[in-house]
Amino acid sequence: MKNFLRSLLFLFLANGIISSAKAQTHYVMIETNMGNMKVMLYDDTPNTTANFLKKVREGYYNETLFGRVIQSFMIQGGAPDSRNAGPGWSLGYGDIDEEIDGEIRANHIPKKGALAAPHREHIKNSDMSMFFIVQGYVQSKEYWKGWEKVNNADARNAAKKKVMTSAVKTRMQVLKDSIQLMKDSVQTVRNMLISLPVVTDSTLIKQLQQVKEESNAMGQKYNDYVRSLNQKIDSVARATPGTRFFTDDELEAYSTIGGAYHLYMDYTIYGEVVEGLDVIDKIAELETNAADRPRKDVRMNIRVIK
C-alpha cells in the first residue's frame, strides 16, 4: 500500500513538473543602439521558438543589423551577412539551410510588435537566419469593417442569393405587411381619440397602448429575423474561398496599436514585443536607401532573460 501511494505521489509530482516545463514562457531582450525591446516568445510554436532560443544562446544574431526597414510595415534584421557589411551593401538574402517547417497559427495576428520568420515566395517554411518585427499602421474599426464589405462584396452577394430563397422573401413580406397593419391600427385609434372632445372612456387609451406594444413587438420580430439572415449570409460568405474577414482580436489590434493585416496566416509569428514598441517606430522612421537599408546602422545583441 505504501509503495502504491509513493508511486502515485511520484507520478503526480512528475506530471506537475512536466506540465510546468511545457507551460514555461521565455523572454529575450533585443538590445540596439536605438533602444531595447523585450520580447515574449510563444509556447505554441515549439520548434520555431526552440530554434530561435538556440540561436540567441549561441550569439547567432549578435552584432548583426536591422538591414531592411519599411515604415508602416516592418523592421527586419539578424542576417549573418549584415555583421561585417560595408555602407550601402544589400543585406538579408536568406539561407535555405536555416529553413524549418512553418508553424502558422490562427490566434497569432500580425499586430504591431509581432515577431515573425520570413520565408521565400510561395514557400511557407520559416527562414530562421533572420527575423522581422511588425510595425504596421492604425485605422479605425469602421475603416476595417468598410474594407471587409468592399473586398468581400462579390462573395456576400453570392451568399445573399443562396440565403434569400423565395420562402424567406415571402416570410419577410408577411412580416412587413403585419407591421404596416399594426401601424395603421395605431393611427386609427389615435384618430378616434383626437376626434373626441373629452376622453372619458379609458378603453380606447388601453386599446391604443396595446396596439402600440403589439406593433413594437412585431417590429422587433422583423429586426431579429433580418439580423439572423445577415448572420447566415456572413457565415456563407466567410466560407467562400478567397474572402478575408477580420477576427475580433485583429480588429482590436489594427484599430489601436496597428498591424499589417495582409500578413495574417502567411508567416510564422512566434512572439511579440511586450516592452519597447516605441523602438520599432524609431528604427522604422530612419532614412533608407533604395534597398530599404537604413543609412544609419542599427546593430543588435540578443540575450535570453527568462
N, C-alpha and C positions, 0 to 999 in steps of 0.2 A: 504493500500500500504506500509506504514512504517513497519507494523508488518510483512508483506511478506518479505521485504528487510532484516529486522532483523533476520528472520528465515533462509534466505539464507546465511547471514553472519555467523550465528551460525553454520550451517551445514558445511560451508566452513572451519571455524576455527577448528571445532571438527574433521573433516576429516583430516586436516593437522596435528593435534595433534596425532591422531591415527596412521597415516602413519609414522610420525616421531618416534613414540614409536616402531612400528613394525620394522623399519629400524635400530634401535639402535644396535650398536656393542659393546659387552662387552669385557673387558680385565682383565686378572688376572696375578698376579706375583707369580711364584713358586720360593720361596727362599730356597736355600740349603747351606750347609757348603762348597760347591764346586762352588758356583756362582748362579746367578739368571737367570730365564728365563721368559720373558714377552710373554704371550700367548693371541692371538686373538681368540675369540670364534665365531663360525659361527651362523648366524641367520636363516639358512635354515635347521637346526636340532633343532627345538624349544624345544622339550621335553627333549632331551639329554642335551642341553645347560642349560635349566632351572633347571634340576635335579642337574647338576654339580655345578651351581652357588649357589643353595640352600645349598648343602653340604659344599661348600667353606665358605659361610657366617656363617654356623654353626660350622666351625672349624673341620669338619669331617676328613679331611686329615692331619691336623696339627700334628706335631711330629711323623708322620709315616716315613717309609723308602722307598727308591728305593730298593726293595728286590729281583728283578730279572733283570739281566743285561746281554745282549748278544751283544758283539761287532759286528759292521756291520749289526745289526738287529734293536734292540730297547732297551729302558730302561723302566722298569715297576715299579710302586710304588703306594702308597696310601692305601694299605690294612690295615685294623684296627688291624689285628693280628701282625703287624710289630711294633706297637707303643711301646710295652714293651718286645720285643723279645730279647732273650739272644743270645750270639755269636753262629753262626752256625745253628740256627734254620731255618727250611724251612718255607717260607712265601708265602702268596698270594694264598690261596686255593679258594677264591671267596665266594660269598654269593648269593644264589638263591633268597633270599628275596629282594635283591637290584637290581634285573634284571628288565629292562624295554624293551619295543619294540625297535628294531633297527631302525635307520634312515640312511640307506646306500644311498649315493648319488654318481652318476657317475662323478660329477665335483670335488669330493674330492679325491685326489690321495694320496697314502701313501709315500709322499716325506719326506725328512729329516725335522724333526720338527713337523710332523703331530701328533696331539693329538687324541688318539683313545680309544675306550672302548673295553676291552677284552670280550670274550664270551666262553661258553662251546663248546666243539667239536660238529660240525654239527648243532648248535643252534645259530641263528643269533641275539638272544636277547643280549642286552648290560648289562654287569655286572658293575654297577656304584660304586661298593665297592672299585674299584681301576681303574687305567688308565695306558696307556703306551704311550711313545713318540718315534716315529720312528727315527732311525739313518740311517740305510741302507748303501749303497755304491754307488760309481760313476763308470760308464762305458760310453764310447763314444756312440754317436748316431749310428755310423756304427756298433758297437757291438750289440746294441739292434735291429737294422734292420736285422742283421745276425741271431740273436736269433729268430726273427719272422719267417724268412724263414725256419730255421731248424725245429722249433716246429710246424709250420703250413704247412709243406711240403705236407702231405697227403691230407689235405683239399684243398690246392691250386692245386694239381694235379687233384683232382676230379672236381674242379671248371673249370679247363682248358679244361677238356674233355667235359663239358657241353657247354662252350662258343665256343670252336673251332669246330663248325659244318663243314660239307663238303662245304657249301656255303661260309663260312668265309675263309676256306682254299683255295678255288678256287679264291676268290677275292684277297687274299694275293699273290697268284701265278701270277695273271694277273698284279698286281702292280709291282711285281718283274721283270716280263718279259718286262714291259713297261720301267722300269728303265734301264734294260740291253740294250734295243733297243736305248734309248737316249744316253747311254754311247758309244755304237757302232757308233752312228751318229756323236757324238763329235769327236771321234777318226778318223773317215773317213774324216771329214772336215779338221782336223788338218793335216792329211797325205797329203791332197791336197795342203794345204798352204806350207808345208815343201818341196813338190816336185817342187814348182815354184821357179825359180831363183830370181825373184823380184815380190813382190806382188803390183800390180798397181790397181787391182780391189778391191774396198772396200766391194763389195757384199759378198765375201767369209768370210771376217772378221766379218761382221754383222751377217752372217749366223751362224758362229761359236758361237758368243756371244748369239744369240737367242737360239740355241740348248743347250748351257750350262745352260742358265736360265731355259729352259723347263725341263732339266734333274734335276736341283736342286729343282725345284718346285715339280716334281714327287717324288723325294727322301723325301722331306718334307711331302708330302701327305702320303707316306708309313709310315714314322715315326709317324705321327699323328694317323694313323689307328692302328698301333701296340700299341701306348700309350693308346688309348681308349679301346683296347681289354684287356690290362693288368689291367686297372682300373675296367673293368667289371669282370675280373677274381678275383681281390682282393675283389670286392663287394660281389660276390657269396661266396668266401672263408670266409669272415668276418661273413656272415650269418650262417655259419656252426656251429652247437653246438660243444663246446669243444675247439674252436680256441681262440687264445689270440693275439690281436693286440694292440699296444700302441697308445694312443691319442697323439696329438702334445704336449699337456701340460705335459704328462708323459715323453715323450722323452726329452723335455727341462729340466725337473727336474732331471731325472735319469742320465743325462749327465753333469749336472752342480753341484748341491748340493747333489744329491744322493737320494736314496729311497729304499723301499722294495716292488718291483713290484708285488710279489705274494700275497700281502695283498689286492690288489685292488678289490673293490666291495665285500669284505668279512667281513669287520669290519666297524662300525660306526665311521667315522672321523668327529669330531665336533669342531676342532680348529687347530691352528698352532702356533709354536714358531716364533715370529717376532723379538725378540732380545734375544741373548744368545745361539745361535746354538752351539757355542764352548763348552758350559757347557755340552751339550749332549755328546760330544766327551770325555770330561774329565771323566764323570761318566762311559761311555761305556768302557773306557780303564782300569778301575780298575780290579785288580786281583779278581777272583771269586772262590767259592768252587764248588763242583760237582753239586749243585742245582742252580748254576748261581747267588748265592747271593754274593754281594761284601764283601770281607773280611773287608773292611773299611766301616763303616756305613755312608750312605748318608741320612741325615734327612731333612725333608721339612716342610715348612709352606706355605700356600697359602692364598692370600688375593685378594679381588676384588679391582681393581684400577680405573675402569670405568664401 
